[in-house]
Amino acid sequence: MHSKFGFLSYEISHIIRQRFNKEAEHIGFTHSQWRALVHLSENENCRQVDLAEILEIKPITLARQIDLLEESGLVRRNKDVDDRRAYRLEITDKARLIMLELWTIADAVEAEVLAALSPEERRMMTSLLERVKTHLCGGE
């Protein structure tokens, strides 16, 4: 019998993205934009190219997302003082307010997805997934 872990993890991730997109549609957000804002809030003043690497997407793909976020007043591009060709990114206060609403959506989607599990099963699954991720990223 072949392992189904890869397929299941992809399919669950896809369902989560779809549900998030549906719930966030009324404020004009996608899961990809949300992900960019979350990682940017955790890596303030990072270079655009570094954020693309963190998100594991091509810099041109991120540039389009940042264009939209900048037009909406959620992100600012600042010239890098050490490299004229690069930009450093920061989220705005407006973005922080919207992120509160997006976290509420994300938490509701997660609760819906995990409703089939007991609180102990949720903690265990999260712990196991964190361990797998750490292992894959070269830790432990």
N, C-alpha and C positions, 0 to 999 in steps of 0.2 A: 504494500500500500504506500502511495506517495504522500508526502507531507502537504497539508493544506494551509499551513501557517502563512506563507507569502500571499496566497490568494485571499485568505480571510482578512489579513491585516490591510491589504490594499482595498478590498471591498468595503470594510468598515470605515476606513479613512475616506473613501469616496462618498459614502452615505453621510458621514459627518459634514463634509464640505458642502454637499447638496443641501442639507437641512440648514446649515449656517447661512448659506447664500439666500435661501428662501426667506429666512427670518430677518436677515439684514438688508434685504432688497428695499424695504421702505425707507431706509436712510441712505441708500445708494452705495452700499459697501459689498465687497466680495470677500471670501475667505482669504484669497491671496493678498489683498490690501490689508486685511486684518493682521495676517501673519507678518507682513512687512512692518506695520506699526508696532506690534508686540516686540519684535526683535530690535527694532530701532529704539524703543523705549528702554530696552535692556542694554543697549550699546550706544548710548548717547554720543553724538558728535563723531560717529564713525564715518569713514569714507564710503561713498556709494559703492565702489567696487568691493569693499569688505563686506558690506551688507548683502550684496549679491552672492558672495561666497558663503556667508552664513545661511542664506536662504536656499542655497544650492540651485540657483537659477542663473541664466546668462545676464551679464550686465545690461545688455540692451533691453531685455525683458523688464528688469527692474527699473530702468530709466523711464520706460513708459508708465509704470505704476507710480513712480515718484512724480512724474509730470502731472498726473491726475491729482495726486495727494497735495502737491504744491499749489495747483490751480484752485483747489478747495480750501486752501489756507490751513492745511493740517501738517505740512512739512515745509521746512525751509532748507534751501541749499545755500551753504556758505563756502566761499572759496577757501581751499586749504592753503594756509600760510606757507607750508613747506613744499607744496607742489601745485603750481599754477593750473595744471591740467585737471586736478582732482577737486571734488566737492566733498564737504563734510555735511552730514545731515542732522537735523534736529526736529523733534516734533514740537508743535505749538500747544499753547494752552487749550485752544479749540479742540485739538486732537485728543488731549487728555480727557476732556469732557465726553467726547464721542466714544472714547475707549471704555468708559464706564458702562455705557449702554451696550457696547459690543461684548464686554465681559459678561454682562447679564444674559445676552443671547447665547454666548458660548457655554456658560454654565447650564443654561436650560437645555441646550442640545446635548451636552454631556450627560445630564441627569436622565434625559429621555433614552439615550443610547445605553446607559448602564442600569436602567431600571430593572432589568432581569436578574441583576446580581445583588446579593446582600451587601451591607456596608463592609463586612470583613472580606468578602470576595473582591470587592472593588479595591480595597487597600492592598490585598495580596497581588491582584493583577497589575496594579500600578507599580508596585515594588518590583515585580518580576520584569515588567517591560523596561523600567529604569535600569535594572541590572543588565538586561540584554543590550540596551543602547550603550551603556557604559562599556561593556565588553567589546561591542562593535567599533566603538570610537577609540579603542586602544587602552582603556582603563582596565583595572582588575585583571 
